[in-house]
Amino acid sequence: MTLKTSLALFAKDHLNPADTVRLAKQQQEMRERYDLQYLAFDAQAWWWYWAVQMKAQLGALATPKEATRLQNLASQYDRTLQDCVTDLEGPWNKLLREKYDPANWGNKNYESLLEQMQAGLEKHSRERDALARDMSQVFASEWRHRRILVTSPMLVEPYFGLS
């Protein structure tokens, strides 16, 4: 289940709760599950694009110009992830961080907040997809244009352990 879906389902399931004590317990349980989901997201989302950039530079897979391009794309990708977290903050604050009282939070406000979250996440997803494609094209052009020829066992030996 995604972070977005978790927030939307919690909101829909708790529009008219009868028992506020039970709601507070469910809110705490959901907050704990959401935190675990966010940690899983955090473990993957923030790191891969910087690793690609570093490997390209350190492994001499990219020319200096291509490395600069990758660095710019990675920075843009990072900003779109930060924007996604911002998109999630409004619903997260209203539903899980603050005391959630659906009686004081009308259905129209709930729908509007979730619609804004959805629109922002969709926009940033398209941006991230385009940036990831641009990153892969840097590597595709690199391998198409550069021919790496091994002409001596001395060049192969350090990489494959041949001795």
C-alpha positions in Angstrom: 0.0 0.0 0.0 1.3 3.4 -0.9 1.7 6.4 1.5 -1.0 8.2 -0.5 -3.4 5.2 -0.4 -2.9 4.8 3.4 -3.9 8.4 4.0 -6.9 8.3 1.7 -8.2 5.0 3.2 -7.8 6.2 6.7 -9.8 9.4 5.9 -12.6 7.5 4.1 -12.8 4.9 6.9 -13.1 7.6 9.6 -15.5 10.2 8.2 -18.1 9.6 10.9 -16.6 7.6 13.8 -18.9 7.1 16.8 -16.2 6.3 19.3 -13.5 9.0 19.7 -11.4 6.8 22.1 -11.3 4.1 19.5 -10.5 6.7 16.8 -7.5 8.0 18.8 -6.2 4.4 19.1 -6.7 3.7 15.4 -5.0 7.0 14.6 -2.0 6.1 16.7 -1.8 2.6 15.0 -2.1 4.2 11.6 0.6 6.7 12.4 2.9 3.8 13.4 2.2 1.9 10.1 2.6 5.1 8.1 6.0 5.8 9.7 7.1 2.3 8.7 5.9 2.9 5.2 7.8 6.2 5.1 11.0 4.5 6.3 10.7 2.0 3.5 10.2 4.8 1.0 13.1 6.7 2.6 15.4 3.7 2.3 15.0 3.6 -1.5 13.7 6.9 -2.9 16.4 9.3 -1.8 19.6 7.3 -2.6 19.5 5.6 -6.0 19.9 8.6 -8.2 22.9 9.9 -6.3 24.5 6.5 -6.5 24.0 6.4 -10.3 25.7 9.8 -10.6 28.6 8.8 -8.3 29.2 5.5 -10.1 29.2 7.3 -13.5 31.8 9.7 -12.2 34.0 7.4 -10.3 33.8 4.6 -12.9 34.6 7.0 -15.7 31.4 5.8 -17.4 30.5 9.4 -18.2 32.4 12.2 -19.7 32.7 15.4 -17.6 29.9 16.9 -19.6 27.7 13.9 -19.1 28.6 13.7 -15.4 27.5 17.4 -15.0 24.3 16.5 -16.8 23.7 13.6 -14.5 24.3 15.8 -11.4 21.8 18.4 -12.6 19.2 15.6 -13.3 19.8 14.1 -9.9 19.3 17.5 -8.2 16.0 18.0 -10.1 14.9 14.4 -9.2 15.7 15.2 -5.5 13.6 18.4 -5.7 10.6 16.4 -7.1 10.9 13.9 -4.2 10.9 16.8 -1.8 7.8 18.2 -3.5 6.1 14.8 -3.1 6.8 14.8 0.6 5.3 18.3 0.8 2.2 17.0 -1.1 1.7 14.3 1.6 2.2 16.7 4.5 -1.2 18.3 4.5 -3.2 15.1 4.7 -0.6 13.6 7.1 -0.9 16.5 9.4 -4.7 16.6 9.4 -5.2 12.8 9.6 -2.4 11.4 11.7 -0.2 14.1 13.3 -2.9 16.3 14.8 -5.9 15.0 16.7 -8.2 13.9 14.0 -11.8 15.1 14.5 -13.9 14.5 11.3 -16.8 16.4 12.9 -14.7 19.6 12.6 -13.4 18.7 9.2 -16.1 18.6 6.6 -16.2 16.2 3.7 -15.5 19.0 1.2 -12.3 19.9 3.0 -11.3 16.3 3.2 -12.0 15.8 -0.6 -10.2 19.0 -1.5 -7.1 18.1 0.5 -6.9 14.6 -0.9 -7.5 16.0 -4.5 -4.6 18.5 -4.0 -2.4 15.7 -2.8 -3.3 13.4 -5.7 -2.7 16.2 -8.3 0.6 17.1 -6.9 1.8 13.5 -6.6 0.7 12.7 -10.2 2.5 15.8 -11.5 5.7 15.0 -9.7 5.5 11.4 -10.7 5.5 12.4 -14.4 8.4 14.7 -13.7 10.4 12.0 -12.0 9.7 9.5 -14.9 11.0 12.1 -17.4 14.1 12.7 -15.3 14.8 9.0 -15.0 14.5 8.6 -18.7 16.9 11.5 -19.3 19.4 9.9 -16.9 19.2 6.6 -18.8 19.7 8.4 -22.1 22.9 9.8 -20.8 24.2 6.2 -20.3 22.6 5.0 -23.6 24.4 7.6 -25.5 27.7 6.8 -23.7 27.6 3.2 -24.6 26.5 3.8 -28.2 29.3 6.3 -28.9 32.2 5.0 -27.0 33.7 1.7 -28.0 35.8 0.0 -25.2 38.2 -2.4 -26.7 40.3 -4.8 -24.7 43.5 -5.4 -26.6 45.7 -6.8 -23.9 45.3 -9.4 -21.1 46.9 -6.8 -18.8 43.8 -4.7 -19.2 41.5 -7.6 -18.4 43.4 -9.2 -15.5 42.6 -6.6 -12.8 38.9 -6.7 -13.5 38.3 -10.5 -13.9 41.0 -11.9 -11.6 42.8 -13.7 -14.4 46.4 -14.5 -13.6 
